[in-house]
């Protein structure tokens, strides 16, 4: 069975740190930057452990600002 590898990109400047994506991620790939803020003053989401991403796009679905993109690659 082929393995699906996912990749997540977050537009840190648009992210308002609502943490909905962090909660929605089943593999705990995303986290909030606790020490850094974006230009708007928010702690933003980032891919803390990209190796665990399965490309399910749950994070992108719940993001109210549409600042998350998910890519999937199928390994054969």
C-alpha positions as CSV (number, residue, x, y, z in Angstrom):
1,X,0.0,0.0,0.0
2,X,1.5,3.4,-0.9
3,X,2.3,5.8,1.8
4,X,1.0,9.3,1.8
5,X,3.4,12.1,2.8
6,X,2.0,15.5,3.6
7,X,3.4,19.0,3.7
8,X,1.9,22.0,5.3
9,X,2.7,25.7,4.7
10,X,1.4,28.5,6.9
11,X,1.3,32.1,5.8
12,X,2.6,33.4,9.1
13,X,1.8,37.1,8.3
14,X,-1.9,36.3,7.8
15,X,-2.2,33.9,10.8
16,X,-4.0,35.3,13.8
17,X,-3.0,32.4,16.2
18,X,-6.6,31.1,16.8
19,X,-5.1,27.6,17.3
20,X,-8.0,25.9,15.5
21,X,-5.6,24.2,13.2
22,X,-3.5,22.9,16.1
23,X,-6.5,21.3,17.7
24,X,-7.8,19.9,14.4
25,X,-4.5,18.2,13.5
26,X,-4.8,14.4,14.2
27,X,-1.0,13.9,14.1
28,X,0.0,17.0,16.2
29,X,2.1,18.4,13.3
30,X,1.2,22.0,14.0
31,X,1.9,24.2,17.0
32,X,2.0,27.9,17.8
33,X,5.2,29.9,18.0
34,X,5.3,30.9,21.6
35,X,8.3,33.3,21.4
36,X,7.7,34.9,18.0
37,X,4.8,37.2,16.7
38,X,4.0,38.3,13.2
39,X,3.6,41.9,12.0
40,X,0.1,42.0,13.4
41,X,1.2,41.0,16.9
42,X,-0.1,37.4,16.9
43,X,1.6,34.2,17.8
44,X,1.3,32.2,14.6
45,X,1.0,28.5,13.7
46,X,3.9,26.6,12.1
47,X,4.8,23.0,11.2
48,X,6.5,21.8,14.4
49,X,6.9,18.2,13.2
50,X,6.6,18.0,9.4
51,X,7.5,14.3,9.4
52,X,4.2,13.4,11.0
53,X,2.0,15.2,8.5
54,X,-0.3,12.8,6.6
55,X,-1.8,15.5,4.3
56,X,-5.4,15.2,5.6
57,X,-6.0,18.9,5.2
58,X,-8.0,19.1,8.5
59,X,-6.0,22.2,9.5
60,X,-6.7,24.0,6.2
61,X,-10.4,23.2,6.4
62,X,-10.9,24.8,9.9
63,X,-8.6,27.8,9.3
64,X,-10.9,30.9,9.2
65,X,-8.2,33.0,7.4
66,X,-7.3,30.5,4.7
67,X,-3.7,30.9,5.4
68,X,-2.8,27.1,5.4
69,X,-2.0,25.1,2.3
70,X,-1.6,21.3,2.4
71,X,0.2,19.2,-0.2
72,X,0.2,15.4,-0.6
73,X,2.8,13.2,-2.2
74,X,2.2,9.5,-2.6
75,X,5.3,7.3,-2.2
76,X,5.3,4.1,-4.2
